[in-house]
Amino acid sequence: MRRTISLTLDIIYDQSYIMVMKKVAAAKFKAQCLSILDHLEPEGIVITKHGKPVARLLPAERASADLIGALRGRIRIKGDIESTGVKWNAGG
């Protein structure tokens, strides 16, 4: 019984995750496959047939060195990230 509940929750989570992913029809994917692969975002896409998901396409994992600078220009730092905001006396 417990295994069934866990499996059901996994399926529901999986379905909700698919709902927020970008979708592309199988015919469009077939016609534009190489272009889609070149512009694949980290969250991937769902390939559909008649509006129903049939496959999920995710990018291959990148080496951690490739991730350095990957968010440059996409995020902004607000405030002083080197401070905790708490003043303390290190002199003892």
KEVEXSE-94553 format. One record per atom (N, C-alpha, C): y, x, z negated; residue in three letters. Coordinates in steps of 0.1 Angstrom, whole numbers, padded with zeros to 4 digits, always signed. Atoms other than C-alpha are relative to their C-alpha. Last residue first. Layout:
<pts>
YXZALA
...
</pts>
This chain:
<pts>
+0008+0001+0011GLY
+0392+0383-0214GLY
+0005-0003-0013GLY
-0002-0012+0008GLY
+0411+0396-0185GLY
-0007-0001-0014GLY
+0012-0009-0001ALA
+0396+0370-0161ALA
+0001+0012-0009ALA
-0004-0013+0004ASN
+0421+0343-0172ASN
-0013+0009+0000ASN
+0008-0006+0010TRP
+0415+0311-0153TRP
+0004+0014-0003TRP
-0006-0013+0004LYS
+0435+0287-0131LYS
-0009+0005-0012LYS
+0000-0002+0014VAL
+0414+0259-0115VAL
+0005+0014-0003VAL
-0011+0008+0006GLY
+0422+0248-0080GLY
+0001+0002-0015GLY
+0006+0012+0006THR
+0388+0261-0068THR
+0011-0010-0005THR
-0003+0003+0013SER
+0405+0285-0044SER
-0007-0013-0005SER
+0004-0011+0008GLU
+0394+0301-0012GLU
+0002-0002-0015GLU
+0015+0001+0002ILE
+0395+0269+0008ILE
-0005+0012-0008ILE
+0005-0014+0003ASP
+0433+0266+0002ASP
-0015-0001-0002ASP
-0001-0006+0013GLY
+0444+0232+0017GLY
-0005+0015+0000GLY
-0011+0005+0007LYS
+0432+0214+0047LYS
+0000+0006-0014LYS
+0001-0003+0015ILE
+0410+0232+0071ILE
+0012-0005-0006ILE
-0012-0006+0006ARG
+0408+0216+0106ARG
-0002+0002-0015ARG
-0003+0004+0014ILE
+0377+0209+0126ILE
+0013+0007-0004ILE
+0004+0014+0003ARG
+0369+0208+0163ARG
+0002-0004-0014ARG
-0009+0009-0007GLY
+0389+0239+0175GLY
-0005-0015-0002GLY
-0014-0004-0002ARG
+0362+0263+0165ARG
+0007-0010+0008ARG
-0009+0011+0003LEU
+0330+0243+0156LEU
+0015+0004+0001LEU
+0003+0012-0008ALA
+0306+0266+0173ALA
+0009-0011-0002ALA
-0011+0004-0008GLY
+0323+0297+0159GLY
-0003-0012+0008GLY
-0012-0005+0004ILE
+0290+0311+0146ILE
+0011-0003+0010ILE
-0008+0010+0006LEU
+0263+0288+0157LEU
+0013+0005-0005LEU
-0007+0008-0009ASP
+0248+0311+0182ASP
+0009-0010-0006ASP
-0011-0008-0005ALA
+0240+0336+0155ALA
+0008-0008+0010ALA
-0012+0002+0009SER
+0219+0309+0138SER
+0012+0008+0005SER
+0000-0011+0010ALA
+0196+0309+0169ALA
+0012-0001-0009ALA
-0007-0013-0003ARG
+0196+0276+0186ARG
-0001+0010-0011ARG
-0007-0006+0011GLU
+0171+0248+0183GLU
+0006+0013+0005GLU
+0008-0009+0007ALA
+0162+0231+0216ALA
+0008+0007-0011ALA
-0001-0014-0004PRO
+0184+0202+0224PRO
-0010+0009-0008PRO
-0007-0008+0009LEU
+0171+0167+0217LEU
+0001+0014+0005LEU
-0001-0014-0005LEU
+0159+0141+0242LEU
+0010+0007-0009LEU
-0011-0006+0007ARG
+0145+0109+0227ARG
+0001+0014+0005ARG
+0000-0015+0003ALA
+0122+0088+0248ALA
+0013+0004-0007ALA
+0013-0006-0004VAL
+0113+0052+0256VAL
-0002+0014-0004VAL
+0002-0014+0001PRO
+0142+0032+0240PRO
-0015+0004+0004PRO
+0008-0003+0012LYS
+0145-0004+0253LYS
-0003+0015+0000LYS
-0008+0001+0012GLY
+0174-0014+0276GLY
-0008+0003-0013GLY
-0003+0015+0002HIS
+0152-0021+0306HIS
+0006-0002-0013HIS
+0005+0008-0011LYS
+0139+0015+0303LYS
+0002-0014-0003LYS
+0004+0014+0001THR
+0159+0037+0279THR
-0006-0005+0014THR
+0003+0004-0014ILE
+0164+0075+0274ILE
-0006-0014-0001ILE
+0012+0009-0001VAL
+0179+0082+0240VAL
-0001-0004+0014VAL
-0001+0013-0006ILE
+0203+0111+0237ILE
-0013-0007+0000ILE
+0009+0004-0010GLY
+0208+0143+0217GLY
+0003-0013+0006GLY
+0008+0012+0005GLU
+0226+0148+0184GLU
-0009-0005+0011GLU
+0010-0003+0011PRO
+0235+0184+0194PRO
-0007-0012-0005PRO
-0006-0002+0013GLU
+0252+0173+0227GLU
-0010+0002-0011GLU
+0006+0006+0011LEU
+0236+0177+0261LEU
+0006+0004-0014LEU
-0010+0005+0009HIS
+0260+0188+0287HIS
-0005-0008-0012HIS
-0011-0009+0002ASP
+0238+0210+0308ASP
+0011-0004-0010ASP
+0005-0011+0008LEU
+0208+0188+0303LEU
+0011+0010-0003LEU
+0002+0005+0014ILE
+0227+0158+0315ILE
-0005+0011-0009ILE
-0013+0001+0006SER
+0238+0177+0346SER
-0001-0005-0014SER
-0005-0014+0003LEU
+0202+0188+0353LEU
+0014-0001-0006LEU
+0007-0007+0010CYS
+0188+0152+0349CYS
+0007+0014-0003CYS
-0010-0010+0005GLN
+0214+0133+0369GLN
-0006+0010-0011GLN
-0009-0004-0010ALA
+0192+0111+0391ALA
+0009+0012-0004ALA
+0007-0007-0011LYS
+0163+0110+0367LYS
+0009+0005+0011LYS
+0005-0013+0004PHE
+0185+0103+0338PHE
-0007+0008+0011PHE
-0011-0009+0000LYS
+0203+0076+0357LYS
-0004+0013-0005LYS
-0004-0002-0014ALA
+0170+0059+0365ALA
+0012+0010+0001ALA
+0009-0009-0006ALA
+0158+0063+0329ALA
+0004+0003+0014ALA
+0011+0006-0006ALA
+0189+0046+0315ALA
-0009+0010+0007ALA
-0001-0001-0014VAL
+0211+0066+0292VAL
-0013-0006+0006VAL
+0011+0005-0008LYS
+0218+0061+0255LYS
+0002+0002+0015LYS
-0004+0004-0014LYS
+0240+0079+0231LYS
-0012-0004+0007LYS
+0000-0011-0009MET
+0226+0079+0195MET
+0005-0005+0014MET
-0013-0007+0000VAL
+0237+0053+0170VAL
+0000+0011+0010VAL
-0011+0010-0003MET
+0208+0028+0176MET
+0013+0007+0001MET
+0000+0001-0015ILE
+0182+0057+0177ILE
+0012-0009+0004ILE
-0005-0012-0006TYR
+0191+0065+0141TYR
+0001-0001+0015TYR
-0014+0000+0002SER
+0186+0029+0131SER
+0007+0013+0005SER
-0006+0009-0009GLN
+0152+0029+0147GLN
+0015-0001-0002GLN
+0001-0005-0014ASP
+0141+0061+0130ASP
+0007-0010+0010ASP
-0010-0011-0001TYR
+0153+0048+0096TYR
+0000+0005+0014TYR
-0013+0006+0000ILE
+0133+0016+0102ILE
+0011+0010+0001ILE
-0002+0007-0013ILE
+0102+0035+0112ILE
+0014-0006+0001ILE
-0002-0010-0010ASP
+0104+0058+0082ASP
+0003-0006+0014ASP
-0014-0006+0002LEU
+0109+0029+0059LEU
+0003+0010+0010LEU
-0010+0010-0005THR
+0078+0012+0074THR
+0014+0005-0002THR
+0001+0000-0014LEU
+0057+0044+0069LEU
+0010-0010+0006LEU
-0006-0012-0004SER
+0068+0047+0033SER
+0001+0000+0015SER
-0014+0002+0002ILE
+0059+0010+0027ILE
+0008+0013+0005ILE
-0005+0009-0009THR
+0025+0015+0043THR
+0015-0002-0001THR
-0001-0007-0013ARG
+0017+0046+0023ARG
+0007-0009+0011ARG
-0012-0008+0001ARG
+0025+0027-0009ARG
+0002+0008+0013ARG
-0012+0008+0000MET
+0000+0000+0000MET
+0013+0009+0000MET
</pts>
